[in-house]
Amino acid sequence: MNEQTVDAAGIGHTPAGDDARIVSLVPSITELLFALDLDRQIVGRTGFCVHPRDRVRAVPKVGGTKSVRIDAVRALKPTHVIVNIDENERTTVDALRAFVPHIVVTHPLAPEHNLALFALLGTIFRREDAARRLGQALNEQLEAIGARDWPSQRVLYAIWHDPWMTVARDTYISAVLRLVNWHTLPAVDGGPAGARRYPAFALDAPWLDDVDRILLSTEPYRFTQSHCDALAQALQAAGKLTGKRIELIDGEQVSWYGSRAIGGIGYLQRYASRQ
């Protein structure tokens, strides 16, 4: 079997027919499926699958990424359900396997892994030409950002508040930031377990003294400028990170893989260039 049809779980998939019925439980994958011109075959999505806004509204919702309504999926009679190791619960996937013929597992951990993702879905759903075009566009962005000599910085990338949470270095987000030579702190790898990949931290953590800048992501927690201001005051009161930058960053552009990564890399290059 062609290597490109083997998913992140090591399961092989043969090309689907035109009657394929796809449910996507991953927001960035849903956007990618539309980019592959699979509109007519997408029959279900999560409530967090919001792009492309003008086309996704017609697709029925089946709950959230971690709160999937199994009966709603069953009613759609999908031939394929696309999941992600980080975003979906193992118990959900196990329940779906009982009645869905094909579960496609994804797990990109670096920007270049999108090339294999494009090829995987392009091959399964017979959109090879569209997948190649996306791959070419991604390669152009990777070459452009890689041609720059970016100064090294240590960053805290916050994804949640109460408790404060960040990303381990073996996550997709951390790999994207390394494109501009930004290295996330703490300097830990999370392994396969979700809790360790997105660790909680306290504002008095010793390693915070080594941070050059703090990035508050607009996703999954909807950080705003008011959060930046409040955090600056809290850190100043604690005598930490005096004078360090605390700023918002577009979480969709940095954390979404799939077709969004093409524009996301361009966004990150512009973001880092203006600093």
Contacts in CASP RR format, 6 or more apart in sequence:
PFRMAT RR
TARGET T0000
AUTHOR 0000-0000-0000
METHOD contacts of the structure
MODEL  1
MNEQTVDAAGIGHTPAGDDARIVSLVPSITELLFALDLDRQIVGRTGFCV
HPRDRVRAVPKVGGTKSVRIDAVRALKPTHVIVNIDENERTTVDALRAFV
PHIVVTHPLAPEHNLALFALLGTIFRREDAARRLGQALNEQLEAIGARDW
PSQRVLYAIWHDPWMTVARDTYISAVLRLVNWHTLPAVDGGPAGARRYPA
FALDAPWLDDVDRILLSTEPYRFTQSHCDALAQALQAAGKLTGKRIELID
GEQVSWYGSRAIGGIGYLQRYASRQ
1 12 0 8 1.000
1 14 0 8 1.000
2 123 0 8 1.000
4 116 0 8 1.000
4 119 0 8 1.000
4 120 0 8 1.000
4 123 0 8 1.000
5 12 0 8 1.000
5 13 0 8 1.000
5 14 0 8 1.000
5 15 0 8 1.000
5 120 0 8 1.000
5 123 0 8 1.000
5 124 0 8 1.000
6 12 0 8 1.000
6 13 0 8 1.000
6 120 0 8 1.000
7 13 0 8 1.000
7 104 0 8 1.000
7 105 0 8 1.000
7 106 0 8 1.000
7 120 0 8 1.000
8 85 0 8 1.000
8 105 0 8 1.000
8 106 0 8 1.000
8 107 0 8 1.000
9 105 0 8 1.000
10 105 0 8 1.000
11 103 0 8 1.000
11 105 0 8 1.000
13 102 0 8 1.000
13 104 0 8 1.000
13 120 0 8 1.000
13 124 0 8 1.000
14 124 0 8 1.000
15 123 0 8 1.000
15 124 0 8 1.000
15 125 0 8 1.000
15 126 0 8 1.000
16 79 0 8 1.000
16 80 0 8 1.000
16 102 0 8 1.000
16 124 0 8 1.000
16 125 0 8 1.000
16 126 0 8 1.000
17 126 0 8 1.000
18 41 0 8 1.000
18 126 0 8 1.000
19 79 0 8 1.000
20 41 0 8 1.000
20 79 0 8 1.000
20 80 0 8 1.000
20 125 0 8 1.000
21 41 0 8 1.000
21 43 0 8 1.000
21 76 0 8 1.000
21 77 0 8 1.000
21 78 0 8 1.000
21 79 0 8 1.000
21 80 0 8 1.000
22 33 0 8 1.000
22 38 0 8 1.000
22 41 0 8 1.000
22 42 0 8 1.000
22 43 0 8 1.000
22 44 0 8 1.000
22 78 0 8 1.000
22 79 0 8 1.000
22 80 0 8 1.000
22 81 0 8 1.000
22 82 0 8 1.000
22 125 0 8 1.000
23 42 0 8 1.000
23 43 0 8 1.000
23 44 0 8 1.000
23 45 0 8 1.000
23 62 0 8 1.000
23 73 0 8 1.000
23 76 0 8 1.000
23 78 0 8 1.000
23 80 0 8 1.000
23 81 0 8 1.000
23 82 0 8 1.000
23 100 0 8 1.000
24 30 0 8 1.000
24 33 0 8 1.000
24 42 0 8 1.000
24 44 0 8 1.000
24 45 0 8 1.000
24 46 0 8 1.000
24 49 0 8 1.000
24 81 0 8 1.000
24 82 0 8 1.000
25 45 0 8 1.000
25 46 0 8 1.000
25 62 0 8 1.000
25 64 0 8 1.000
25 65 0 8 1.000
25 68 0 8 1.000
25 81 0 8 1.000
25 82 0 8 1.000
25 83 0 8 1.000
25 84 0 8 1.000
25 87 0 8 1.000
25 88 0 8 1.000
25 92 0 8 1.000
26 46 0 8 1.000
26 49 0 8 1.000
26 65 0 8 1.000
26 82 0 8 1.000
26 83 0 8 1.000
26 84 0 8 1.000
26 87 0 8 1.000
26 88 0 8 1.000
26 106 0 8 1.000
27 46 0 8 1.000
27 48 0 8 1.000
27 49 0 8 1.000
27 50 0 8 1.000
27 51 0 8 1.000
27 65 0 8 1.000
27 87 0 8 1.000
27 256 0 8 1.000
28 256 0 8 1.000
28 257 0 8 1.000
28 258 0 8 1.000
28 260 0 8 1.000
29 82 0 8 1.000
29 84 0 8 1.000
29 106 0 8 1.000
29 121 0 8 1.000
29 258 0 8 1.000
30 42 0 8 1.000
30 45 0 8 1.000
30 46 0 8 1.000
30 49 0 8 1.000
30 51 0 8 1.000
30 56 0 8 1.000
30 59 0 8 1.000
31 49 0 8 1.000
31 51 0 8 1.000
31 52 0 8 1.000
31 56 0 8 1.000
31 256 0 8 1.000
31 258 0 8 1.000
31 259 0 8 1.000
31 260 0 8 1.000
32 117 0 8 1.000
32 118 0 8 1.000
32 121 0 8 1.000
32 134 0 8 1.000
32 258 0 8 1.000
32 259 0 8 1.000
32 260 0 8 1.000
33 41 0 8 1.000
33 42 0 8 1.000
33 82 0 8 1.000
33 121 0 8 1.000
33 125 0 8 1.000
34 42 0 8 1.000
34 51 0 8 1.000
34 52 0 8 1.000
34 55 0 8 1.000
34 56 0 8 1.000
35 130 0 8 1.000
35 134 0 8 1.000
35 258 0 8 1.000
35 259 0 8 1.000
36 121 0 8 1.000
36 122 0 8 1.000
36 125 0 8 1.000
36 127 0 8 1.000
36 130 0 8 1.000
36 131 0 8 1.000
36 134 0 8 1.000
37 127 0 8 1.000
37 130 0 8 1.000
38 125 0 8 1.000
38 127 0 8 1.000
39 55 0 8 1.000
41 125 0 8 1.000
42 59 0 8 1.000
43 59 0 8 1.000
43 60 0 8 1.000
43 76 0 8 1.000
43 77 0 8 1.000
43 78 0 8 1.000
44 59 0 8 1.000
44 60 0 8 1.000
44 61 0 8 1.000
44 62 0 8 1.000
44 73 0 8 1.000
44 76 0 8 1.000
44 78 0 8 1.000
45 56 0 8 1.000
45 59 0 8 1.000
45 60 0 8 1.000
45 61 0 8 1.000
45 62 0 8 1.000
46 61 0 8 1.000
46 62 0 8 1.000
46 63 0 8 1.000
46 64 0 8 1.000
46 65 0 8 1.000
46 68 0 8 1.000
47 61 0 8 1.000
47 63 0 8 1.000
47 64 0 8 1.000
48 64 0 8 1.000
48 65 0 8 1.000
49 56 0 8 1.000
49 59 0 8 1.000
49 61 0 8 1.000
50 56 0 8 1.000
51 252 0 8 1.000
51 260 0 8 1.000
60 72 0 8 1.000
60 76 0 8 1.000
61 72 0 8 1.000
62 68 0 8 1.000
62 69 0 8 1.000
62 72 0 8 1.000
62 73 0 8 1.000
62 76 0 8 1.000
63 69 0 8 1.000
63 72 0 8 1.000
65 87 0 8 1.000
65 88 0 8 1.000
66 87 0 8 1.000
66 88 0 8 1.000
66 89 0 8 1.000
66 92 0 8 1.000
68 88 0 8 1.000
68 89 0 8 1.000
68 92 0 8 1.000
68 96 0 8 1.000
70 92 0 8 1.000
70 95 0 8 1.000
70 96 0 8 1.000
73 81 0 8 1.000
73 96 0 8 1.000
73 100 0 8 1.000
74 99 0 8 1.000
78 100 0 8 1.000
79 100 0 8 1.000
79 101 0 8 1.000
79 102 0 8 1.000
80 100 0 8 1.000
80 101 0 8 1.000
80 102 0 8 1.000
80 103 0 8 1.000
80 104 0 8 1.000
80 124 0 8 1.000
81 96 0 8 1.000
81 100 0 8 1.000
81 102 0 8 1.000
81 103 0 8 1.000
81 104 0 8 1.000
82 104 0 8 1.000
82 106 0 8 1.000
82 121 0 8 1.000
83 92 0 8 1.000
83 93 0 8 1.000
83 96 0 8 1.000
83 103 0 8 1.000
83 104 0 8 1.000
83 105 0 8 1.000
83 106 0 8 1.000
84 105 0 8 1.000
84 106 0 8 1.000
84 107 0 8 1.000
85 105 0 8 1.000
85 106 0 8 1.000
85 107 0 8 1.000
85 192 0 8 1.000
86 107 0 8 1.000
86 171 0 8 1.000
86 172 0 8 1.000
86 194 0 8 1.000
86 197 0 8 1.000
93 103 0 8 1.000
93 105 0 8 1.000
96 103 0 8 1.000
97 103 0 8 1.000
104 120 0 8 1.000
104 121 0 8 1.000
104 124 0 8 1.000
106 117 0 8 1.000
106 120 0 8 1.000
108 114 0 8 1.000
108 116 0 8 1.000
108 117 0 8 1.000
108 172 0 8 1.000
108 257 0 8 1.000
108 258 0 8 1.000
109 170 0 8 1.000
109 171 0 8 1.000
109 172 0 8 1.000
109 175 0 8 1.000
110 172 0 8 1.000
110 175 0 8 1.000
110 176 0 8 1.000
111 138 0 8 1.000
111 142 0 8 1.000
111 172 0 8 1.000
111 175 0 8 1.000
111 176 0 8 1.000
111 179 0 8 1.000
111 257 0 8 1.000
111 261 0 8 1.000
111 265 0 8 1.000
112 142 0 8 1.000
113 172 0 8 1.000
113 257 0 8 1.000
114 134 0 8 1.000
114 135 0 8 1.000
114 138 0 8 1.000
114 257 0 8 1.000
114 258 0 8 1.000
114 261 0 8 1.000
115 135 0 8 1.000
115 138 0 8 1.000
115 139 0 8 1.000
117 257 0 8 1.000
117 258 0 8 1.000
118 131 0 8 1.000
118 132 0 8 1.000
118 134 0 8 1.000
118 135 0 8 1.000
118 138 0 8 1.000
118 258 0 8 1.000
119 131 0 8 1.000
121 127 0 8 1.000
121 131 0 8 1.000
122 128 0 8 1.000
122 130 0 8 1.000
122 131 0 8 1.000
123 131 0 8 1.000
134 258 0 8 1.000
134 259 0 8 1.000
134 262 0 8 1.000
137 262 0 8 1.000
138 261 0 8 1.000
138 262 0 8 1.000
138 265 0 8 1.000
141 261 0 8 1.000
141 262 0 8 1.000
141 263 0 8 1.000
141 264 0 8 1.000
141 265 0 8 1.000
141 266 0 8 1.000
141 269 0 8 1.000
142 179 0 8 1.000
142 265 0 8 1.000
144 265 0 8 1.000
144 266 0 8 1.000
144 269 0 8 1.000
145 179 0 8 1.000
145 180 0 8 1.000
145 265 0 8 1.000
145 266 0 8 1.000
145 268 0 8 1.000
145 269 0 8 1.000
146 179 0 8 1.000
148 180 0 8 1.000
148 269 0 8 1.000
150 179 0 8 1.000
150 180 0 8 1.000
150 181 0 8 1.000
150 182 0 8 1.000
150 272 0 8 1.000
151 181 0 8 1.000
152 181 0 8 1.000
152 182 0 8 1.000
152 183 0 8 1.000
153 181 0 8 1.000
153 182 0 8 1.000
153 183 0 8 1.000
153 212 0 8 1.000
153 213 0 8 1.000
154 182 0 8 1.000
154 183 0 8 1.000
154 184 0 8 1.000
154 185 0 8 1.000
154 210 0 8 1.000
154 211 0 8 1.000
154 212 0 8 1.000
155 177 0 8 1.000
155 182 0 8 1.000
155 183 0 8 1.000
155 184 0 8 1.000
155 185 0 8 1.000
155 211 0 8 1.000
155 212 0 8 1.000
155 213 0 8 1.000
155 214 0 8 1.000
155 215 0 8 1.000
156 166 0 8 1.000
156 184 0 8 1.000
156 185 0 8 1.000
156 208 0 8 1.000
156 211 0 8 1.000
156 213 0 8 1.000
156 214 0 8 1.000
156 215 0 8 1.000
157 166 0 8 1.000
157 167 0 8 1.000
157 173 0 8 1.000
157 174 0 8 1.000
157 177 0 8 1.000
157 184 0 8 1.000
157 215 0 8 1.000
157 217 0 8 1.000
157 249 0 8 1.000
157 254 0 8 1.000
158 164 0 8 1.000
158 165 0 8 1.000
158 166 0 8 1.000
158 214 0 8 1.000
158 215 0 8 1.000
158 216 0 8 1.000
158 217 0 8 1.000
158 221 0 8 1.000
158 223 0 8 1.000
159 165 0 8 1.000
159 166 0 8 1.000
159 167 0 8 1.000
159 173 0 8 1.000
159 198 0 8 1.000
159 217 0 8 1.000
159 219 0 8 1.000
159 220 0 8 1.000
159 221 0 8 1.000
160 198 0 8 1.000
160 220 0 8 1.000
160 221 0 8 1.000
161 221 0 8 1.000
161 223 0 8 1.000
161 227 0 8 1.000
163 200 0 8 1.000
163 201 0 8 1.000
164 200 0 8 1.000
164 201 0 8 1.000
164 202 0 8 1.000
164 203 0 8 1.000
165 198 0 8 1.000
165 199 0 8 1.000
165 200 0 8 1.000
165 201 0 8 1.000
166 184 0 8 1.000
166 185 0 8 1.000
166 186 0 8 1.000
166 198 0 8 1.000
166 199 0 8 1.000
166 201 0 8 1.000
167 173 0 8 1.000
167 174 0 8 1.000
167 184 0 8 1.000
167 197 0 8 1.000
167 198 0 8 1.000
168 174 0 8 1.000
168 184 0 8 1.000
168 188 0 8 1.000
168 189 0 8 1.000
168 190 0 8 1.000
168 191 0 8 1.000
168 196 0 8 1.000
168 197 0 8 1.000
168 198 0 8 1.000
168 199 0 8 1.000
169 183 0 8 1.000
169 184 0 8 1.000
169 187 0 8 1.000
169 188 0 8 1.000
169 189 0 8 1.000
169 190 0 8 1.000
170 189 0 8 1.000
170 190 0 8 1.000
170 191 0 8 1.000
170 197 0 8 1.000
171 190 0 8 1.000
171 197 0 8 1.000
171 198 0 8 1.000
172 255 0 8 1.000
172 257 0 8 1.000
173 184 0 8 1.000
173 254 0 8 1.000
173 255 0 8 1.000
174 183 0 8 1.000
174 184 0 8 1.000
176 254 0 8 1.000
176 255 0 8 1.000
176 261 0 8 1.000
176 265 0 8 1.000
176 268 0 8 1.000
177 183 0 8 1.000
177 184 0 8 1.000
177 254 0 8 1.000
177 268 0 8 1.000
179 265 0 8 1.000
179 268 0 8 1.000
179 269 0 8 1.000
180 268 0 8 1.000
180 269 0 8 1.000
180 272 0 8 1.000
182 272 0 8 1.000
185 207 0 8 1.000
185 208 0 8 1.000
185 210 0 8 1.000
185 211 0 8 1.000
186 199 0 8 1.000
186 201 0 8 1.000
186 205 0 8 1.000
186 207 0 8 1.000
187 207 0 8 1.000
188 196 0 8 1.000
188 199 0 8 1.000
190 196 0 8 1.000
190 197 0 8 1.000
190 199 0 8 1.000
191 197 0 8 1.000
201 208 0 8 1.000
203 234 0 8 1.000
203 235 0 8 1.000
203 238 0 8 1.000
203 240 0 8 1.000
204 238 0 8 1.000
204 240 0 8 1.000
208 240 0 8 1.000
208 241 0 8 1.000
209 240 0 8 1.000
209 241 0 8 1.000
211 241 0 8 1.000
211 244 0 8 1.000
212 244 0 8 1.000
212 245 0 8 1.000
213 244 0 8 1.000
213 245 0 8 1.000
213 246 0 8 1.000
213 247 0 8 1.000
213 275 0 8 1.000
214 231 0 8 1.000
214 241 0 8 1.000
214 244 0 8 1.000
214 245 0 8 1.000
214 246 0 8 1.000
214 247 0 8 1.000
215 247 0 8 1.000
215 248 0 8 1.000
215 249 0 8 1.000
216 223 0 8 1.000
216 227 0 8 1.000
216 228 0 8 1.000
216 231 0 8 1.000
216 246 0 8 1.000
216 247 0 8 1.000
216 248 0 8 1.000
216 249 0 8 1.000
217 223 0 8 1.000
217 248 0 8 1.000
217 249 0 8 1.000
217 250 0 8 1.000
217 251 0 8 1.000
217 254 0 8 1.000
217 255 0 8 1.000
218 224 0 8 1.000
218 248 0 8 1.000
218 249 0 8 1.000
218 250 0 8 1.000
218 251 0 8 1.000
218 252 0 8 1.000
219 250 0 8 1.000
219 251 0 8 1.000
219 252 0 8 1.000
219 255 0 8 1.000
223 248 0 8 1.000
224 248 0 8 1.000
225 248 0 8 1.000
228 246 0 8 1.000
228 247 0 8 1.000
228 248 0 8 1.000
231 246 0 8 1.000
232 246 0 8 1.000
235 241 0 8 1.000
235 242 0 8 1.000
235 244 0 8 1.000
235 246 0 8 1.000
236 242 0 8 1.000
245 275 0 8 1.000
249 271 0 8 1.000
250 267 0 8 1.000
250 271 0 8 1.000
252 260 0 8 1.000
253 260 0 8 1.000
253 263 0 8 1.000
253 264 0 8 1.000
253 267 0 8 1.000
253 268 0 8 1.000
254 264 0 8 1.000
254 267 0 8 1.000
254 268 0 8 1.000
256 264 0 8 1.000
END
